[in-house]
């Protein structure tokens, strides 16, 4: 199975979420199920069914995170010398020529992707178009919403 890249920060955040699910959420839902069960007839007990559904969601999330961490290749971009070249984990300051604005993206793994926070998955058209490019390069990238022209102003390993 192919290892999926994840940043050091992404691994720490996923590990924290996994701990929270196992030590806080799982015991809380078990308690809620026990309380609902104590109310008697389970067939017509909405609280019991809701709690069981929530338990299934929590267990699925735990499995998903454990699987992701087990198949992750952790990359600490700080271990890679800064050369002005875009690599996985880079933080890139860009000038969006198409929309006349500056933007900053960090290229991360799928599970840590959060476009609103500037964290874009390595599998997005923009990240794929930027990989391997250098400061000063201008790139045209086809996205689902049209082609955008970007100029790479700065590449950092933060």
SULPE-V29276 format. One record per residue. N is the residue number from 1. RES is the residue in three letters. SS is DSSP state (@ for helix, = for strand, . for the rest). BURIAL is # if it has 24 or more other C-alpha atoms within 12 Angstrom, else .. D_FIRST is the distance of its C-alpha to the first C-alpha in Angstrom with 2 decimals. Layout:
n=[N/N]
res=[RES/RES]
ss=[SS/SS]
burial=[BURIAL/BURIAL]
d_first=[D_FIRST/D_FIRST]
This chain:
n=[1/2/3/4/5/6/7/8/9/10/11/12/13/14/15/16/17/18/19/20/21/22/23/24/25/26/27/28/29/30/31/32/33/34/35/36/37/38/39/40/41/42/43/44/45/46/47/48/49/50/51/52/53/54/55/56/57/58/59/60/61/62/63/64/65/66/67/68/69/70/71/72/73/74/75/76/77/78/79/80/81/82/83/84/85/86/87/88/89/90/91/92/93/94/95/96/97/98/99/100/101/102/103/104/105/106/107/108/109/110/111/112/113/114/115/116/117/118/119/120/121/122/123/124/125/126/127/128/129/130/131/132/133/134/135/136/137/138/139/140/141/142/143/144/145/146/147/148/149/150/151/152/153/154/155/156/157/158]
res=[UNK/UNK/UNK/UNK/UNK/UNK/UNK/UNK/UNK/UNK/UNK/UNK/UNK/UNK/UNK/UNK/UNK/UNK/UNK/UNK/UNK/UNK/UNK/UNK/UNK/UNK/UNK/UNK/UNK/UNK/UNK/UNK/UNK/UNK/UNK/UNK/UNK/UNK/UNK/UNK/UNK/UNK/UNK/UNK/UNK/UNK/UNK/UNK/UNK/UNK/UNK/UNK/UNK/UNK/UNK/UNK/UNK/UNK/UNK/UNK/UNK/UNK/UNK/UNK/UNK/UNK/UNK/UNK/UNK/UNK/UNK/UNK/UNK/UNK/UNK/UNK/UNK/UNK/UNK/UNK/UNK/UNK/UNK/UNK/UNK/UNK/UNK/UNK/UNK/UNK/UNK/UNK/UNK/UNK/UNK/UNK/UNK/UNK/UNK/UNK/UNK/UNK/UNK/UNK/UNK/UNK/UNK/UNK/UNK/UNK/UNK/UNK/UNK/UNK/UNK/UNK/UNK/UNK/UNK/UNK/UNK/UNK/UNK/UNK/UNK/UNK/UNK/UNK/UNK/UNK/UNK/UNK/UNK/UNK/UNK/UNK/UNK/UNK/UNK/UNK/UNK/UNK/UNK/UNK/UNK/UNK/UNK/UNK/UNK/UNK/UNK/UNK/UNK/UNK/UNK/UNK/UNK/UNK]
ss=[./././=/=/=/=/@/@/@/@/@/@/@/@/@/@/@/@/@/@/@/@/@/@/@/@/@/@/@/@/@/@/@/@/@/@/././././././././@/@/@/@/@/@/@/@/@/@/@/@/@/@/@/@/@/@/@/@/@/@/@/@/@/./=/=/=/=/./@/@/@/./././././=/./././././=/=/=/=/=/=/././././=/=/=/=/=/=/=/=/./@/@/@/./=/@/@/@/./=/=/=/./././@/@/@/@/@/@/./././=/./././=/=/=/=/=/=/././=/=/=/=/=/=/=/=/=/=/=/./.]
burial=[./././#/#/#/#/#/#/#/#/././#/#/././#/././#/#/././#/#/././#/#/./#/#/./././././././././././././#/#/././#/#/././#/././#/./././#/././#/././#/#/././#/./#/#/./#/././././././#/#/#/#/#/#/#/#/#/#/#/#/#/././././././#/#/#/#/#/#/#/#/#/#/#/./././././#/#/#/#/./#/./#/#/./#/#/#/./#/#/#/./#/./#/#/#/././././././#/#/#/#/#/#/#/#/#/#/.]
d_first=[0.00/3.77/6.41/9.22/12.68/15.40/18.93/20.66/22.95/20.25/18.69/22.29/23.08/20.15/21.05/24.65/23.98/22.12/25.15/27.51/25.99/26.13/29.50/31.41/30.22/29.26/32.64/34.56/33.28/33.99/37.48/37.94/37.03/39.49/42.20/41.71/41.82/45.10/46.63/46.98/46.16/42.42/42.83/44.60/43.10/41.29/40.42/38.64/36.61/35.73/34.68/32.52/30.83/30.30/28.87/26.27/25.36/25.13/22.99/20.53/20.48/19.97/16.92/15.50/16.25/15.05/11.57/11.70/13.11/10.70/7.76/10.49/11.63/15.33/17.59/21.31/23.11/26.25/24.95/24.92/28.46/29.99/31.01/31.52/28.29/25.83/22.43/19.78/21.82/25.13/28.00/29.84/33.43/34.10/37.23/36.76/39.42/39.12/40.01/41.95/40.14/38.08/34.62/32.09/28.33/25.58/22.15/19.58/16.18/16.16/16.97/19.89/21.30/25.01/26.93/30.28/29.72/28.71/24.99/23.16/19.47/18.05/17.40/21.13/23.48/25.52/22.80/21.47/25.15/25.88/23.06/24.73/28.20/31.01/33.88/36.57/34.38/35.05/32.32/32.65/29.70/29.56/28.65/29.16/32.54/33.64/33.52/34.03/35.30/34.21/35.56/33.60/36.17/34.33/30.90/30.48/27.96/28.99]
